[in-house]
Amino acid sequence: MTTLSPLLQIEDLHVAVEGKEILRGVSLALYPGEVHALMGPNGSGKSTLAYAIMGHPKYQVTQGRILLKGEDITSATADERARKGLFLAFQYPVAVPGVTLFNLLRTAGRALRGQDLPVVQFRRRIREQANLLKMDESFLQRYVNEGFSGGEKKRAEILQLTVLQPTVAVLDETDSGLDIDALRVVAEGINAFASPANAILLITHYQRILRYVRPRFVHILAEGRIVRSGGPELAEELEARGYEQVLQQVRSQA
Amino acid sequence: MSDVALTQRPLSRLTEEAVRRLSARWGEPGWALHARLDAFHAYQQTPFPPPSHEWWRRTDVASLPYEAFQPDGDAPRRRTLGTARTLLRPGKEYDALLVQAEGHTLRHLLSPAVERAGVVVMPLEEALRQRPSLVQTYLGKAIAPTENRFTAMASAFRNGGVFIYLPRNAQVERPIHLLHILARPQGALFPHTLIVAEEGASATIVEDYWQEGEGPALALPVVELLLDSASQVRYTGVQCLGPQALFLSFQRSRILGRDASLLTYQIHFGSRFVKTVLENHLEGQGSRSDLLGVLFGDGEQVFDQVTLQDHHSPSTTSDLLYKSALKDTARAVYYGTVKVRRGAVKTDAFQTNKNLLLGGRPKADSIPVLEIEADDLRCSHAASVGPVDEEHLFYLQSRGIPLPEARRILVEGFFDPLAQRIPTPWLRERIWAFIHRKMQTPDASKGG
């Protein structure tokens, strides 16, 4: 059965940005139906991992590889990765002037499937998802992220996730900057997306989103390496003791 | 402009005989001939604007072979529109249509409603005969023929043009479409457009410049707009001449009445060399002016655009947005001045110029200038020159969109806010078609 092989596999990944090594040997395997939380203090390399998985040209893989559904995508372009089923919800999504959210979704949908969905059907699907995320439909006719508040940007990212239905989703601090109501709505969107057929890497600094989106595994990233992995209880431990204490313990054990 | 591939002819075609022939062609009254001759002498005596002047220093207009072009060619043998036919849509979509080929009128239509309202849309030469006092009241009130060498040249050799008069409270609902066709090789076109809007009048005007064929040609339009109180005029000039044409235009609007509003829109896709000087003067208290511009340059095209937002009176607003996309070795210069005169308090003046550099080695200069003599005002300007943003590209790629399509989407997105403000749907469609064609055209200068 295909469910025995990971959807996303990261092997000993080393990544440098402008010549400086940020990730120093990260390995991860996400199996179908799994939600993994990746936690870590600021500067630990969380976003670097997200960008490297998506294939941002500035993030150079110096060692190791990334496999998507068993296929090596380490040197694939971002659009090739997306078409193979990868998705990144950005921590700070850029405003794309002149391109409406609806147009982006339609163009992306066509690029991913290789053909247009019937407009009526596609429109209906976007509308349903937008309602689920409590987004006003007028957002669809606005330019992507232009003049959006922080919370609106995050919702727009999750809208793209639920409409485009990737196999592997990397969510980079989707919870940051959200108030409690927005957090709940976004988390519901993520839960609605999660299925036995896909996998999610949820990158976060805080434990609070994990009350709504339950991960199977929690990993702690520090100084470019995964220093500890465990179940959901690890997130609670982090919440109770703080990064500093947990990391100190890890260091003393090393 | 020494690199313009045009041969200087020893014999000038811009002669006094040509002036007299043109005047005789339309059976002009004596005063009109004398006005032409005065302009001709001014043309002979006035030097080119000096390159020391900021408006004239970035491209060399003095070296262009103006005299090689013929302003007084015979009437076109074929009375057909040729390729310009594609620009005309069923009559429903305009309230007036005037088509001229080098000054010879080919089509002249007015909707009954517009005629009943007393709206005048007629060839300027015809208006000089039929409505001399009306025309004389306004002609030259925005741009004096002797103002510079170019306006003098255009006034002496005027071979076409339009007079639009919107009487008090006249509402023209559908566009007034003016189409100038350059049809003959080495032809010169000097059209003069005079637009007068009386109090409370409203109209949308589209003036089109089109060329049959791709040979060398010259177009030098002079456009005057005079707006009285509470009038609303939307004026768009669209230049799509051939790749060897020279285009120089002088457009000045005087928004004279209170609370009048003017939109000017400059759209340039064609010509080898383009120089435009556009001034909107906000003389009436509370008046408003929007200034929009779109251009897309490829090959070896050169565009040099000057704008002036001149606030004479209090509580006036001007808002400018000019965008250009350039590829190959195309070049664009934008020099835009915001002037707020003493006493023009409560002025809002905004200016944005954005230049998108695409493939090849295009170049753009953007120079915003503020001349502020009043206080208590809001004023801002922004300029940018650069390629498509890498982070925008990555964002689209991360959604599965391949790089070439991502680029295309971003170029479309660059123009979209401006395209949406094109006042007529058929023109919007045409502009998009031009943008797409320009995006696809391979670099001619590399082809060898």
Boltz contact constraints between the chains, C-beta under 6 A:
constraints:
  - contact:
      token1: [A, 54]
      token2: [B, 398]
      max_distance: 6.0
  - contact:
      token1: [A, 56]
      token2: [B, 394]
      max_distance: 6.0
  - contact:
      token1: [A, 78]
      token2: [B, 397]
      max_distance: 6.0
  - contact:
      token1: [A, 78]
      token2: [B, 398]
      max_distance: 6.0
  - contact:
      token1: [A, 79]
      token2: [B, 397]
      max_distance: 6.0
  - contact:
      token1: [A, 79]
      token2: [B, 400]
      max_distance: 6.0
  - contact:
      token1: [A, 79]
      token2: [B, 401]
      max_distance: 6.0
  - contact:
      token1: [A, 79]
      token2: [B, 402]
      max_distance: 6.0
  - contact:
      token1: [A, 82]
      token2: [B, 398]
      max_distance: 6.0
  - contact:
      token1: [A, 82]
      token2: [B, 399]
      max_distance: 6.0
  - contact:
      token1: [A, 82]
      token2: [B, 400]
      max_distance: 6.0
  - contact:
      token1: [A, 83]
      token2: [B, 400]
      max_distance: 6.0
  - contact:
      token1: [A, 88]
      token2: [B, 398]
      max_distance: 6.0
  - contact:
      token1: [A, 94]
      token2: [B, 391]
      max_distance: 6.0
  - contact:
      token1: [A, 94]
      token2: [B, 392]
      max_distance: 6.0
  - contact:
      token1: [A, 94]
      token2: [B, 395]
      max_distance: 6.0
  - contact:
      token1: [A, 96]
      token2: [B, 392]
      max_distance: 6.0
  - contact:
      token1: [A, 97]
      token2: [B, 413]
      max_distance: 6.0
  - contact:
      token1: [A, 98]
      token2: [B, 413]
      max_distance: 6.0
  - contact:
      token1: [A, 98]
      token2: [B, 414]
      max_distance: 6.0
  - contact:
      token1: [A, 98]
      token2: [B, 416]
      max_distance: 6.0
  - contact:
      token1: [A, 99]
      token2: [B, 409]
      max_distance: 6.0
  - contact:
      token1: [A, 99]
      token2: [B, 413]
      max_distance: 6.0
  - contact:
      token1: [A, 107]
      token2: [B, 401]
      max_distance: 6.0
  - contact:
      token1: [A, 108]
      token2: [B, 399]
      max_distance: 6.0
  - contact:
      token1: [A, 108]
      token2: [B, 400]
      max_distance: 6.0
  - contact:
      token1: [A, 108]
      token2: [B, 401]
      max_distance: 6.0
  - contact:
      token1: [A, 111]
      token2: [B, 400]
      max_distance: 6.0
  - contact:
      token1: [A, 111]
      token2: [B, 401]
      max_distance: 6.0
  - contact:
      token1: [A, 112]
      token2: [B, 400]
      max_distance: 6.0
